Amino acid sequence: MSRNHYATICDFSGPFVGSRAVSEGDLTRAQLRSGPYNRLFQDVYVPIGIPQDHELRCKAAILVAPDGAVLTGCSAATVRGFPFSLENDPVEFVVPEQKGFHSLSGTRLRRTRLLGRDFEPWRDGLIATPLRMTLDILADTRLRRSFPRVVGLLDVLLRAGFVDRDTLEAYLAPRHDNGIVRARQALAFSDGRAESIPESEVRVWLQRQGIRAEPQVEVYRGTRLLGRLDLAIREAKLAIEYDGAWHLEGEQPRMDALRRALIEAEGWRFIVITKEELYADPHAMVRRVQAALDSRI
């Protein structure tokens, strides 16, 4: 009895190339078309029972990526433990500039100069080193990530110690890649003390308008710690905080109110930024902070 008679979902533990499975006798074409498999990319399938996320899509895309392609950017960050990409975001690759390639639906392929120090082996292909990955996160403007957003992503990497600020600065200094100016500017705006991407985005929106807010400022009464502020302008005793959805859960609203009341008793004023305000009208957010700052000076 032929092997493909027994081909079941259990024969594959992850993404596989359909044409290869057929040529090797693991499946017939009919089984591939009608069996319990989802197609992730052209000729790449995965058993239906495997949960789909961006990391799985990266594992699938690497199977059919052009020769020499390097997984990079937020896709590489996601497989390295920083979930910057949503499930259906394009899988990001850079391809050596001397290589030709065909487009691959569901991916972002970008031709660029690659050096041997820019990549290392990963699964059936290549993945960008931490420094190269970070460069591509900061420099690629075609994916329409805002400048404050990419600074926020960099803050996460710096805070985790995944990249070192001085080492990254030295890596960027001699390069002439497209987007390198933006990458250097993002590094100049970055601060590894930030504890969330939206907090970083608020800080960068303010800083670009000349308002410098310091992240993670601790407020004391004598030797007693009253709390820590997302962002603060010390000389004006103005606290700026981002309240995401989790601030509405469980005991968090009560804890936030208590902390803020203690700090307000020391002469501080709070500006609380919501998700809607940050992403719908960041310029209005900046104006509100500026007005509060003007009233405190």
C-alpha positions as CSV (number, residue, x, y, z in Angstrom):
1,M,0.0,0.0,0.0
2,S,1.4,3.4,-1.0
3,R,2.6,5.8,1.7
4,N,0.2,8.5,0.6
5,H,-2.7,6.3,1.4
6,Y,-1.8,6.9,5.1
7,A,-1.1,10.6,4.8
8,T,-2.9,12.5,7.5
9,I,-2.7,15.7,9.4
10,C,-0.2,14.0,11.8
11,D,2.4,13.7,9.0
12,F,3.1,17.4,9.2
13,S,4.0,19.3,12.4
14,G,4.3,22.7,10.8
15,P,4.4,24.5,7.4
16,F,5.4,22.5,4.4
17,V,5.8,23.0,0.6
18,G,2.9,21.4,-1.1
19,S,4.7,20.5,-4.4
20,R,7.6,19.0,-2.5
21,A,5.2,16.8,-0.4
22,V,3.5,15.6,-3.6
23,S,6.8,14.9,-5.4
24,E,8.1,12.9,-2.4
25,G,4.9,10.9,-2.2
26,D,3.7,12.2,1.1
27,L,0.4,13.4,-0.4
28,T,-1.4,13.3,-3.7
29,R,-2.5,16.6,-5.3
30,A,-6.1,15.7,-4.5
31,Q,-5.2,15.2,-0.9
32,L,-3.4,18.5,-0.8
33,R,-6.4,20.3,-2.3
34,S,-9.1,18.6,-0.2
35,G,-7.2,17.6,3.0
36,P,-7.2,19.4,6.3
37,Y,-4.6,22.0,5.3
38,N,-4.7,25.8,5.1
39,R,-2.6,27.6,2.5
40,L,-0.5,30.4,4.0
41,F,1.5,31.3,0.8
42,Q,1.6,30.1,-2.7
43,D,2.5,26.4,-2.4
44,V,3.0,26.6,1.4
45,Y,0.4,24.8,3.6
46,V,-0.1,24.1,7.3
47,P,-2.3,21.6,9.1
48,I,-5.6,23.1,10.1
49,G,-5.1,22.3,13.8
50,I,-2.0,24.5,14.2
51,P,-2.8,28.0,15.7
52,Q,-1.8,30.7,13.2
53,D,0.2,33.7,14.2
54,H,2.9,35.9,12.6
55,E,5.7,33.6,13.7
56,L,4.0,30.7,11.9
57,R,3.7,32.9,8.8
58,C,7.5,33.6,9.0
59,K,8.2,29.9,9.2
60,A,6.1,29.4,6.2
61,A,7.4,32.3,4.1
62,I,11.0,31.3,4.7
63,L,10.3,28.0,2.8
64,V,9.6,29.9,-0.5
65,A,11.6,33.1,0.0
66,P,14.0,34.0,-2.8
67,D,17.5,32.7,-2.6
68,G,19.6,34.8,-0.2
69,A,16.5,36.5,1.4
70,V,16.9,37.5,5.0
71,L,14.0,37.6,7.4
72,T,14.2,41.0,9.1
73,G,12.4,44.0,10.7
74,C,9.4,43.4,12.9
75,S,9.0,39.9,11.5
76,A,12.5,38.9,12.8
77,A,11.7,40.7,16.1
78,T,8.5,38.6,16.5
79,V,10.3,35.3,16.1
80,R,13.0,36.5,18.5
81,G,10.4,37.1,21.2
82,F,9.2,40.6,20.6
83,P,5.7,40.4,19.1
84,F,5.8,43.6,17.1
85,S,3.9,42.1,14.1
86,L,0.2,41.2,14.0
87,E,-0.8,37.8,12.5
88,N,-1.5,39.0,8.9
89,D,1.2,41.8,8.7
90,P,3.5,41.3,5.7
91,V,6.5,39.0,6.4
92,E,9.5,41.3,6.0
93,F,12.6,40.3,4.0
94,V,15.6,42.0,2.7
95,V,17.2,40.5,-0.5
96,P,20.8,41.1,-1.6
97,E,20.9,44.0,-4.1
98,Q,22.5,41.8,-6.8
99,K,19.7,39.2,-6.7
100,G,16.6,39.2,-8.8
101,F,13.4,38.0,-7.3
102,H,9.7,37.6,-7.9
103,S,7.1,39.2,-5.6
104,L,5.5,36.9,-3.1
105,S,2.0,37.8,-1.9
106,G,1.8,38.4,1.8
107,T,5.5,39.5,2.1
108,R,7.5,42.7,2.0
109,L,10.6,42.1,-0.1
110,R,13.2,44.9,-0.3
111,R,16.5,44.8,-2.2
112,T,19.4,46.2,-0.2
113,R,23.1,45.9,0.4
114,L,23.8,43.0,2.8
115,L,27.1,42.1,4.5
116,G,28.0,38.8,6.0
117,R,27.7,40.3,9.5
118,D,24.1,41.2,8.8
119,F,22.5,37.8,9.0
120,E,22.8,34.3,10.4
121,P,21.1,30.9,9.7
122,W,17.5,30.3,10.8
123,R,15.5,27.2,9.9
124,D,15.6,26.8,6.1
125,G,16.9,30.3,5.5
126,L,18.5,33.4,7.1
127,I,17.5,35.8,9.8
128,A,18.9,39.3,10.4
129,T,21.2,39.8,13.3
130,P,19.8,42.0,16.1
131,L,21.6,45.1,14.8
132,R,20.5,44.6,11.1
133,M,16.9,43.8,12.3
134,T,16.8,47.0,14.3
135,L,18.1,49.0,11.3
136,D,15.3,47.7,9.1
137,I,12.7,48.4,11.7
138,L,13.8,52.0,11.9
139,A,14.6,52.7,8.3
140,D,11.8,51.1,6.3
141,T,9.3,53.8,5.6
142,R,7.2,51.8,3.1
143,L,5.4,49.9,5.8
144,R,3.9,53.2,7.1
145,R,4.9,52.9,10.7
146,S,5.0,56.3,12.2
147,F,8.2,57.8,13.6
148,P,6.9,57.7,17.2
149,R,6.0,54.1,16.7
150,V,9.4,53.0,15.5
151,V,11.0,54.9,18.4
152,G,8.7,52.9,20.7
153,L,9.8,49.6,19.2
154,L,13.4,50.6,19.7
155,D,12.7,51.6,23.3
156,V,11.5,48.0,23.9
157,L,14.6,46.5,22.4
158,L,16.9,48.8,24.4
159,R,15.0,48.2,27.7
160,A,15.3,44.5,27.2
161,G,19.0,44.7,26.5
162,F,18.5,43.1,23.1
163,V,20.5,45.8,21.5
164,D,23.0,48.1,23.1
165,R,22.7,51.8,22.4
166,D,26.4,52.6,21.8
167,T,26.8,49.5,19.7
168,L,23.8,50.4,17.6
169,E,25.1,54.0,17.2
170,A,28.4,52.7,15.9
171,Y,26.7,50.3,13.6
172,L,24.5,53.0,12.0
173,A,27.3,55.7,11.8
174,P,29.1,54.5,8.6
175,R,26.0,53.3,6.7
176,H,24.3,54.9,3.7
177,D,21.1,52.7,3.5
178,N,17.8,54.2,2.4
179,G,16.2,55.5,5.5
180,I,19.4,55.8,7.5
181,V,18.8,59.4,8.5
182,R,15.4,58.4,10.0
183,A,17.1,55.5,11.8
184,R,19.7,57.8,13.4
185,Q,17.0,60.3,14.3
186,A,15.0,57.4,16.0
187,L,18.0,56.5,18.0
188,A,18.4,60.1,19.1
189,F,14.8,60.1,20.4
190,S,14.9,56.7,22.0
191,D,14.9,56.1,25.8
192,G,15.2,52.6,27.2
193,R,13.5,53.6,30.4
194,A,10.1,53.6,28.7
195,E,7.8,50.8,29.8
196,S,5.3,50.7,26.9
197,I,5.2,51.5,23.2
198,P,2.3,54.0,23.6
199,E,4.1,55.8,26.4
200,S,7.1,56.2,24.0
201,E,4.8,57.4,21.3
202,V,3.3,60.1,23.6
203,R,6.9,61.2,24.6
204,V,8.1,61.4,21.0
205,W,5.0,63.4,19.8
206,L,5.7,65.9,22.6
207,Q,9.4,66.0,22.0
208,R,9.0,66.7,18.3
209,Q,7.1,69.9,19.4
210,G,9.8,70.9,21.8
211,I,8.2,69.5,25.0
212,R,10.6,67.2,26.8
213,A,9.0,64.8,29.2
214,E,11.1,62.4,31.3
215,P,10.0,58.8,31.5
216,Q,9.4,56.8,34.6
217,V,9.8,59.5,37.2
218,E,9.5,58.5,40.9
219,V,7.7,60.9,43.3
220,Y,8.5,60.9,47.0
221,R,7.2,62.5,50.1
222,G,10.3,62.5,52.2
223,T,11.6,58.9,51.9
224,R,8.2,57.5,51.1
225,L,7.7,56.5,47.4
226,L,4.2,57.8,46.4
227,G,4.3,56.4,42.9
228,R,6.0,56.4,39.5
229,L,4.9,58.6,36.6
230,D,4.8,57.4,32.9
231,L,6.1,60.9,31.9
232,A,6.9,64.0,33.9
233,I,8.0,67.6,33.4
234,R,9.6,68.1,36.7
235,E,10.0,71.9,36.7
236,A,6.2,72.3,36.1
237,K,5.2,69.4,38.2
238,L,3.2,68.1,35.3
239,A,2.6,64.4,35.0
240,I,1.5,62.9,31.6
241,E,0.2,59.3,31.7
242,Y,-1.1,56.9,29.0
243,D,-4.1,54.8,30.1
244,G,-4.5,51.8,28.0
245,A,-7.4,49.3,28.2
246,W,-5.8,47.4,31.1
247,H,-6.2,50.6,33.3
248,L,-9.9,49.9,33.3
249,E,-9.6,46.3,34.6
250,G,-10.1,45.0,38.1
251,E,-8.5,47.0,40.8
252,Q,-6.4,49.1,38.5
253,P,-8.8,52.2,38.3
254,R,-8.9,52.4,42.1
255,M,-5.1,52.0,42.4
256,D,-4.5,54.6,39.8
257,A,-6.9,57.1,41.5
258,L,-5.2,56.5,44.9
259,R,-1.7,57.0,43.5
260,R,-2.7,60.1,41.6
261,A,-4.4,61.6,44.6
262,L,-1.3,61.1,46.8
263,I,0.9,62.8,44.1
264,E,-1.5,65.6,43.4
265,A,-1.3,66.4,47.1
266,E,2.3,67.2,46.5
267,G,1.4,69.9,43.9
268,W,1.5,67.8,40.8
269,R,-1.2,68.0,38.0
270,F,-2.1,65.0,35.8
271,I,-2.8,64.9,32.0
272,V,-4.2,61.5,31.2
273,I,-4.0,60.4,27.5
274,T,-6.3,57.7,26.1
275,K,-5.7,55.4,23.2
276,E,-8.3,57.2,21.2
277,E,-6.6,60.6,21.7
278,L,-3.1,59.3,21.0
279,Y,-4.0,57.6,17.7
280,A,-6.9,59.7,16.4
281,D,-5.5,63.2,17.0
282,P,-2.0,63.3,18.4
283,H,-1.7,67.0,17.5
284,A,-4.6,67.8,19.7
285,M,-3.0,65.8,22.5
286,V,0.2,67.9,22.1
287,R,-1.8,71.1,22.2
288,R,-3.6,70.0,25.4
289,V,-0.3,69.2,27.1
290,Q,1.2,72.5,25.9
291,A,-1.8,74.4,27.3
292,A,-1.4,72.7,30.7
293,L,2.3,73.4,30.7
294,D,1.7,77.1,29.9
295,S,-0.7,77.4,32.8
296,R,1.9,75.8,35.2
297,I,4.9,78.1,34.3
